[in-house]
Amino acid sequence: MAMVATVAATVCPPISNSNTLFPVRPRFRRMPQVVLNFSNKIPLRFPTLACSSAEPNPSTDEEKEDTDNSASSKSVNVPLPLPNKDINRRIALVSTLGAVGLFASPRLDFGVSLKDLVAGAIPYEKALTNGMPTVVEFYADWCEVCRELVPDVYKVEQQYRDRVNFVLLNVDNTKWEQELDEFGVEGIPHFAFLDKNGNEEGNVVGKLPKKYLAENVESLANGDPSVPHSRVVGQYSSAEARKIHQVVDPRSHG
């Protein structure tokens, strides 16, 4: 069955107007009809509230709280490393040594340059008269191969300097024109191996493994009648370039 509820009207409070002698009549507004239908009974459903009587587990909560506290204490109480002056000094020293090593790399291998090798060489005239075998190297300051072989020559020279003379002659010096022709120097470095009487036993030219020089010098030191490596040629610089660099310096043996 349908039941109709009608809302007749809503009375607005009277409004007084000071400019009129009579009060304003109330006005009525008609409201829409609202129909409530109870013919179809729809069961109302209410949410079921479940009450739980379980109490919190104190041991689990305490363990969790202890775990959180220990984690936070670990993250907070970790000591940070403080700067150490000794460590800083060592780092600075290592960095400095590394920089010096890179800068001085061309002069490594005992730190000897071509000029150092020349300064320690024996004068040619003295080598021919002291009764020892001799190694004569023809070189030039502009010769790249000559500079590359300095470490090998220095090592061999240090090993046999008491038994073998080491002489360096600069092909740019016009003083050695006769020796250049005598030993047939066309490329440098040119190594001539002389016995104790000044007779040539052989020569090697250019860039070769260290053993060629070392074995020939050992043969000279032992007084062998010949050297194992004679007239061997490697990569070299042409001696013809000496015509551009020639200087007259009779006071120098180099």
C-alpha positions in Angstrom: 0.0 0.0 0.0 1.2 3.4 -0.9 1.2 6.1 1.5 1.3 9.7 0.4 2.7 12.4 2.6 2.0 15.9 1.6 4.0 18.8 3.0 1.6 21.6 2.7 3.7 24.6 3.1 6.4 26.3 4.9 5.6 29.5 6.6 8.1 32.2 6.3 8.4 34.6 9.2 6.7 37.8 8.6 8.8 40.6 7.4 8.3 44.0 8.8 8.8 47.1 6.7 9.4 50.3 8.5 8.2 52.3 5.5 4.7 50.8 5.5 1.9 51.0 8.1 0.9 47.4 7.8 2.9 44.3 8.2 3.6 42.2 5.1 1.4 39.2 4.7 3.2 35.9 4.9 3.8 34.0 1.7 3.5 30.3 1.2 5.5 28.0 -1.0 4.2 24.8 -2.3 6.6 21.9 -1.7 6.8 18.8 -3.9 5.0 15.7 -2.8 7.1 12.9 -1.5 5.7 9.4 -1.9 6.9 6.7 0.4 6.3 3.2 -1.0 6.3 0.4 1.6 4.7 -2.2 -0.6 7.9 -4.0 -1.4 9.6 -5.0 1.8 13.3 -4.9 1.3 15.2 -6.4 4.1 17.7 -4.0 5.6 21.2 -5.3 6.1 23.5 -3.9 8.7 27.2 -4.6 8.8 28.2 -7.2 11.3 30.8 -6.0 13.8 33.1 -8.8 15.1 34.6 -8.2 18.5 38.0 -9.7 19.1 38.9 -10.7 22.5 42.6 -11.4 21.6 45.0 -9.5 23.6 48.3 -8.2 22.1 51.3 -10.4 22.5 53.7 -8.6 24.7 56.6 -10.7 23.9 56.3 -10.1 20.1 55.8 -6.4 20.5 58.8 -6.1 22.9 61.0 -8.1 20.5 60.0 -5.9 17.6 60.7 -2.8 19.7 64.1 -4.1 20.8 64.9 -4.9 17.1 64.0 -1.4 16.0 66.0 0.1 18.9 69.1 -2.0 18.1 68.9 -1.1 14.4 68.6 2.6 15.1 71.4 2.4 17.7 73.6 0.6 15.2 73.0 3.3 12.5 73.5 6.1 14.9 76.4 4.9 16.9 78.7 3.9 14.0 81.8 6.1 14.5 83.0 8.0 11.4 86.7 7.8 10.5 88.5 11.0 11.4 91.2 12.4 9.1 94.6 11.2 10.0 97.7 13.4 9.3 100.0 10.4 8.8 97.7 8.9 6.2 97.3 12.3 4.4 101.1 12.6 4.3 101.5 9.2 2.9 98.9 9.8 0.2 100.6 13.1 -0.7 104.0 11.4 -0.9 102.7 8.6 -3.1 101.0 11.1 -5.4 104.2 13.2 -5.6 106.3 10.1 -6.4 103.9 9.1 -9.1 103.9 12.5 -10.7 107.8 12.6 -10.6 107.9 9.1 -12.1 105.7 10.1 -15.0 107.7 13.3 -15.6 111.0 11.5 -15.5 110.0 8.4 -17.4 112.2 9.2 -20.4 115.2 9.3 -18.0 114.4 6.1 -16.2 116.6 3.0 -16.5 119.2 4.2 -14.0 118.4 7.9 -14.9 121.2 8.1 -17.5 121.0 10.3 -20.6 123.1 10.3 -23.7 125.1 13.2 -22.5 125.9 11.4 -19.2 127.1 8.4 -21.2 129.4 10.7 -23.3 130.7 12.5 -20.2 131.8 9.1 -18.8 133.4 7.8 -21.9 137.2 7.3 -22.3 139.1 9.5 -24.9 139.7 7.7 -28.1 143.5 8.3 -28.0 143.8 6.9 -24.5 141.7 3.8 -25.4 144.2 2.9 -28.2 147.2 3.0 -25.9 146.0 1.4 -22.5 146.3 -2.2 -23.7 142.5 -3.1 -23.3 140.0 -4.0 -26.0 137.7 -1.1 -27.0 134.1 -0.5 -28.0 133.7 2.6 -30.2 130.2 4.0 -30.6 129.6 6.6 -33.3 126.5 8.7 -32.3 124.8 12.1 -32.7 122.7 14.2 -30.3 119.8 14.2 -32.8 119.9 10.4 -33.2 116.7 9.0 -31.7 117.9 5.4 -31.9 121.1 6.4 -30.1 119.1 7.8 -27.2 116.9 4.7 -27.0 119.9 2.4 -26.7 121.5 4.4 -23.8 120.1 2.1 -21.0 121.5 -1.0 -22.7 124.9 0.6 -23.4 125.1 1.9 -19.8 124.3 -1.5 -18.3 127.0 -3.3 -20.4 129.5 -0.5 -19.8 129.0 -0.8 -16.0 129.5 -4.5 -16.1 132.7 -4.5 -18.2 134.3 -1.1 -17.7 137.3 -2.5 -15.8 138.2 -4.7 -18.8 136.9 -2.9 -21.8 137.2 0.7 -23.0 134.0 2.5 -24.0 134.5 5.4 -26.4 131.8 7.7 -28.0 132.5 9.7 -31.1 130.1 12.4 -32.3 129.7 12.2 -36.1 128.8 15.9 -36.2 132.4 16.7 -35.1 134.6 17.2 -38.1 137.5 15.9 -36.0 136.4 12.3 -36.6 136.2 12.4 -40.4 139.1 10.0 -40.8 137.6 7.5 -38.3 134.2 7.7 -40.1 135.9 6.7 -43.3 138.1 4.1 -41.7 135.2 2.3 -40.0 132.8 2.8 -42.9 130.1 4.6 -40.8 126.9 5.1 -42.9 124.3 4.7 -40.1 124.2 5.4 -36.4 124.6 4.2 -33.8 127.5 2.3 -35.1 129.4 0.0 -32.7 133.0 -1.0 -33.7 134.6 -3.8 -31.6 138.4 -3.5 -31.4 140.9 -5.9 -29.8 143.6 -4.7 -27.4 145.8 -3.9 -30.4 143.2 -1.7 -32.0 142.2 -4.1 -34.8 138.5 -4.3 -35.6 136.9 -7.6 -35.0 133.4 -6.7 -36.2 130.6 -4.1 -35.9 126.9 -3.8 -35.4 124.7 -1.0 -36.5 121.3 0.4 -35.4 118.8 -0.8 -32.8 119.3 -4.5 -31.9 118.6 -6.6 -28.8 120.9 -6.0 -25.9 122.4 -9.5 -26.2 124.2 -8.6 -29.4 126.2 -5.8 -27.6 126.6 -7.8 -24.4 127.9 -11.0 -26.1 130.3 -9.1 -28.3 131.7 -7.1 -25.3 132.1 -10.3 -23.3 134.0 -11.9 -26.1 136.4 -8.8 -26.1 136.8 -9.0 -22.4 137.7 -12.7 -22.6 140.3 -12.1 -25.4 138.5 -14.2 -28.0 139.9 -13.9 -31.5 136.5 -12.8 -32.9 133.1 -11.6 -31.8 130.0 -13.7 -32.2 128.0 -11.0 -33.9 129.7 -9.2 -36.8 128.2 -6.8 -39.3 124.7 -7.0 -38.0 122.4 -4.2 -39.0 119.1 -3.1 -37.3 117.1 0.1 -37.4 119.4 3.1 -37.6 119.6 6.8 -38.5 121.5 7.8 -41.6 124.9 9.4 -41.0 124.4 11.6 -44.0 122.4 14.0 -41.8 125.7 14.9 -40.0 126.5 17.3 -42.9 123.8 19.6 -41.6 124.9 19.5 -38.0 128.7 19.5 -38.4 130.7 21.5 -35.9 134.5 22.0 -35.5 135.5 21.2 -31.9 139.0 19.8 -31.7 138.9 20.1 -27.9 136.2 17.5 -27.5 136.6 13.8 -27.9 132.9 13.4 -28.3 
